[in-house]
Amino acid sequence: PLSTAQKVLVVAEGGTFRARLDGDGPNLGLTLKATRDGRALVQALPAPSRARAAGIRIGDEVLGVDGAAFERGVGLRHVAARIKASSTKVLSLRRGFAPVDVEVLAAVLRRRGALSEDGAAALMGEVAEVCRRAALWDERGEVVSDLDDVSVDVVERRPALCCRVVDYDAEAYAVWTLDARSGAEWRVRRSFARFREVRTIVKRLAPRDVYEDLDRTFPDEAAFYDTVSSIQERCRALENYLRSCLSLLLTGPLHNNAGRLHAALEDFLDVPARLASLELLERNPDAHLRRAAQVAAHQVLATPSLDGVVSTIVAACRGKEGHDLLGAMATAIDGLQAALVEGCGPFFEGVVMRRTRKMGLEELDLLVRAAVRRQVEAEVFVPLSSVLDESLRRDLAEEETMLRASCAAARLKTQAALGIAPEHASPSKWEAAVYRLATVGSYTLPCDRLDVLLAAAREIPVIFAAEHKGEEVLGGDDFLPIFVYVVVQAGIPDLRYLQTLLSALCDPDKRLSETGYYVATFEAAVAHIRELPLARVLEEENPFVV
């Protein structure tokens, strides 16, 4: 296969391909380095460059030019001379392991004001080590120290547990957990005493310097008189302690007890009790590629520097409320997603392509963006969600009350009363679509709620075709009343809040796609429900006919 600037190929790691460097001039736009065993690898690709445009990536091995292979160990000078002397500039390559372009990632974060110069320097080594360990975890089920003196078996460990302490009530802390590999989320309630037990386990199993560094961040027990502020500070301190412990397998010094320590943390989060359901969810063929990329995104974000970036972003948003907070969250999530995709895209794509050989470039890009989006929302949206819920619901309370009244009245009416033509009415009352949409409240992340909305909307034409034997296709004007009926019957208690949230936090790149269309349709449906005259609904008049 030939990759060109006009048609860039998607190549799995280890796959061989050819790339034609189109354009004029002596500068090809690639820097090579020699390995100890005599191979020539692509070390750097300035942007823009002819090589980058042709789909060549850092880490690719240059095998030959114009169909003639290079002999192993001939030297970089000979390789460079042969390439420059070529008339067609068609290189033969083998796709190498795709590393994170840390310089690009650091530059993007610095440009956005999220990373200092010192932080950018630290990020280089951290990301390289995390990616090395993550690749070993993914490929071999073990994590090995850089000196090969310690090997930790991680076959049975969960590689991406993202947790947040989201609430405190009745002397227990609510810990929200997302298992990126299965896509499952859950909450457990843990007392301060249970956190102290984790502290004791860390002291027993972790190296002394690691334990001492972590122990400095462990909060004091509650005083006799507690305040809202002191509770919030303790929640954040416990959260930071737990997240730091969970990242040790990827970021900390490896030791013989590292696997046992991680297993103890999984037990604290109630993973063993859920293991059967987690493993069942992992077998979902429609989502396993996206989840693999999300695991990689979680692992990159576990580096101390990027975890610090996330903490800075969250702290900057904490002082806001309502629509101001929602706008700040949208800006932060969009920005961090864009930075990770730009700086780590090839690494995430490599993780996906290890698992499949058949995926187009556009499909791969969309999958990576969706995976990164979900993990970024877990990092930014969840710790701010309680403040957003309280303040935004307060701002929308009056509208929400009116919508509940309209929905309650409309729920008793027939399909015809809500504008559905008799020939389009569903004998099942669109039950499958209603059921799907009714589950939207069981998800925390906006992207997951948006997926539920899309699934419900896509179910409508499927139901129509099955019940009407494919006699005709629903038009846009026919679809809206049906969608309104489904929304009404789903019984969503916070309809205006949900619509505001999904409209604000929809991925900008999806606004002109099918996702954007259904978000706009949902907005229109909520607006129609809000404007339903209750008297007319009760009289079974058609509210869509002027």
Phi, psi and omega in degrees: 000146183245125177259131180227172177296333180278333181214094181278129181276150169264117185238130178286155177302132182093346180280147178261149180200170175246149179224130179259126181270091181286152177117171182249168177101159183283339185277114181272341177083037174210146177243132183254155172225153180261138175271169180297330181268013171091011178273156178252115181248149175286120184262325183211150178222102178295152179246127357275162176206159180295321181293316179298319180297331181277000177096007177286143182235159174299134181100346178292144178264129178273116185265330183180185179216140179056035177085352180259126183279147174279143173284143181298129174085015182287343179101149184293326181298318179294316180299313181298319181295319180296319181293316181294328181281348182291141178273330183263339181055045176257111182265146170259131186222162170239127182295122180266179176296130185275107180278166173285133175279083189297325180297317178295315180300313180296320180295319179295316181293322177293321179298327179273002178076017183263355185214133178278172179295319177295320178297323179295322179293319179292327183299325183306303183291323182298311183293320179300317181289319179298316181294324177297313180292320181298321179294320178294318178300316183290318189270324189239352181070027176213158175239127186240139178293160184293342177263004180061022181264348178226130176234129182245123178284119183237019183304320184265004181267152177276126188277349186209083176254112179257124183231152176217138173272108193255348184197161175221129181200138176053044176064025176224147180257133178272118181253113177274133182230136174240122174264103188296329184291326179260340184086000184278147173229149179202170177234142172232151178253129183228134178283167177297327178298323178294323176296322178296326176297318176299318178302318179296319179296318179298318180298323183283324189258333184273153173303152187301316182295325178293313180299316183295320177297317180291322186294334178295337182266353182286130187281162175286158177292158183300141175283173181299318175253116179255150178240167177300319181295316181293325177295316180297319179295321180291321177301316181292321180294317178296321178298312180298320179297313182295318180294322179295319178296318182293335183272357187299323181297335181259330189242340185266173176294133181281143180210171187293338181261007185299319179295319178295322178296317179294323178298322178294322177293321176298321177297319178301323181273005176071028180294313183304322181292339183253003190301319181299316180290325178295316180293328177293317179295328180297337183279359180295111185290340183279345187235353189292331179289315179297320181291327176298318177293325179292322175303316179296321178296318177300317183293321177294318180290348179283347179299143181306320182294314181286327174298324175294323177298314179299317180298321178295318179297313181297317180297323180293334181272342189297331183282357184257164178219165172055224184294328177296317178295317180299318178295319178294321178296317180299316179297316182294315181294315179300316183292316181291322176299313181297320180295317181292320180294319181290318185272332186240004184309309180299325178295314179295321178296322178297322177299318180292315186288346171292340187254353181208152177248356187235095176200130179285162183298316181293317179298319179296318180297316179296320180296315180296317179299318180295320180295314180296320180301315183296319181289322178295320177297322177297326182278326187254315185289314188300312181293345179255357189294324182294318178294318179296314180304310184295312186284319182288321176297324177296317179296328186259008189303316183295314179296322181297320179297317179295319180294320179297320179294317179296317180295319181298319179289317183290334182296338182271354187266165179281168177298321180297324181294339178258018170092008179276124181299145182306323182285349179255356183297146182259125176300328180274000183058037176055039189302316183297319179292319179297316181299316180298312184293330181293343180274000187299329182286350181274359180250148181265314188283138178303322181294326177290321177295323178294323176298322178295317178300315180295318181298319179294317180295320179291337181289334185298306178296332177294314178297317181299314181296321181290324185272340181245015173056033176065028184293324180206170180252138179292132174271172181299319180292330179282330185290319187302311179300324178295317180295321176300316179300316180297316179298316180298313184288339181291338176066040179288120186285336183237060189297313182293321178298314181298316180297318179296317181297311183292325178294321183282325188255013173294137178305123182307325181288349181258359186292335179259010181255191177302322179300312179298324179297315182286331173296316178296322178295321177296318176300316180296321180297316179296320178297319178297316180296320180297329184266003179295122173289118185301322181297318181293322179297317181294332178273004179061033173277162179274110184285353181263357180258122181276000000 
